[in-house]
Amino acid sequence: MNIVKELRKRKGIQQKELALEIGVAQPTVSDWEANKKDPSGDRLEKLAEYFNVDKLVILGKGVIDLT
C-alpha cells in the first residue's frame, strides 16, 4: 500500500481534507496515492510535517512502524 494513503487512513481523513491541509488539489493527493506522481519540494515538506515523519518515509525510502 502507498505510504501517503496509509498515513492518511491512519489519521482518519479523506483525500480532500489532506489536500486542504497541505494546500494542493484533491486529484494531486489521488495521483500520489496511485503512484502516478511523487510529492516534491514544498509539498513533500508539508506532507512530512503534517504526518510528523521524515521526508524519506513519504518517498518510501525510510522506515516507519505502521503497526
C-alpha positions in Angstrom: 0.0 0.0 0.0 1.1 3.5 -0.7 2.6 5.3 2.4 0.6 8.5 1.8 -2.6 6.6 1.7 -1.7 4.5 4.7 -0.8 7.6 6.8 -3.9 9.4 5.7 -6.1 6.4 6.6 -4.5 6.0 9.9 -5.2 9.7 10.6 -8.8 9.0 9.6 -9.1 11.7 7.0 -10.3 11.8 3.4 -8.1 12.9 0.4 -9.9 16.2 0.2 -9.1 17.0 3.8 -5.5 16.2 3.3 -5.4 18.3 0.2 -6.8 21.3 2.0 -4.4 20.9 4.9 -1.3 21.0 2.7 -2.6 23.3 0.0 -3.0 21.1 -3.0 -5.9 19.9 -5.1 -7.5 16.6 -4.3 -6.5 15.0 -7.6 -2.9 15.6 -6.6 -3.3 13.5 -3.5 -5.0 10.8 -5.6 -2.1 10.8 -8.0 0.4 10.4 -5.1 -1.7 7.5 -3.7 -1.9 5.8 -7.1 1.9 6.2 -7.5 1.4 8.3 -10.6 3.4 11.1 -9.1 5.7 11.6 -6.2 5.4 14.7 -4.0 8.4 17.0 -4.2 9.7 20.3 -2.9 7.4 22.2 -0.6 4.6 19.6 -0.9 6.9 16.9 0.3 8.0 19.0 3.2 4.3 19.8 4.1 3.3 16.1 4.0 6.3 15.1 6.2 5.4 17.9 8.7 1.7 17.0 8.6 2.2 13.4 9.3 5.3 14.0 11.6 7.6 11.7 9.6 10.8 12.1 7.7 10.6 13.1 4.1 12.2 9.8 3.1 9.3 7.9 4.7 6.9 9.8 2.4 9.0 8.8 -0.6 9.0 5.2 0.5 12.7 5.2 1.3 12.6 5.5 5.0 11.4 3.2 7.8 8.3 3.8 9.9 6.4 1.4 12.2 2.9 1.2 11.0 1.7 -1.4 13.5 
